[in-house]
Amino acid sequence: MMELHAHPGQHVREFAAELVKAAQRHGSARGMHNEVEIVADGASTADSLYAQWQQKQDEASIAYRNSPEGQKASAEREAAILSAQETHDRLVRDLTTLDFKNDAAVLDWLCAVQDATDHVGVAVDKTRILAAFEGAGFIVGANCGEAFRPDDRDNVFRWIVGQALDCLRSVAIHGIVHKFVGEWKAKFVH
């Protein structure tokens, strides 16, 4: 039996096609893709091998979820989501007392809410967050292009907030907000 090795990053369908060709030349072929063995014979097709691989992946996933280790990981994930949701909810409530004139406090709030909402399963109150910031005079996507002035504290502050709000409006606040805030603090907060 011919043995093949998947290349790092190789899609399973591409690997399955290689196994089919090898099986046609040598009678049979096998190989591992993401720790799942795929076995091909002369009648195999790339689609049938993909289905074989997918079934084994599904079986392994079910076995892991039902194992003590999988159940522990699931419970930990649920607890992390619950904690993140509680943090999000507290931060959204804190919007009523957030001093929007304190640029560092606003940026710290954005970083905290980004951390809390960077989890699948956390319900994000985008409408309330966007309304609070827009009500405080912030503009989604502010100070982009020629309006950006990298040496102006308030301009960069409003740009960071505008970028965070723009990301939130479409998906979620991107983690890069931490980098932008760190650079802003290093440059403007003494």
Protein Blocks (a to p, Z undefined) as FASTA:
>chain_A
ZZddddehiafklmmmmmmmmmmmnopacddeehiacdddfkbcfklmmmmmmmmmmmmm
mmmmmpmklmmmmmmmmmmmmmmmmmmmmmmmmmmmocfklmklmmmmmmmmmmmmmcgh
iacdfklmmmmmmmnopaehiaiajlpcfkbmklmmmmmmmmmmmmmmmmpccfklmmmm
mmmmmmmmZZ
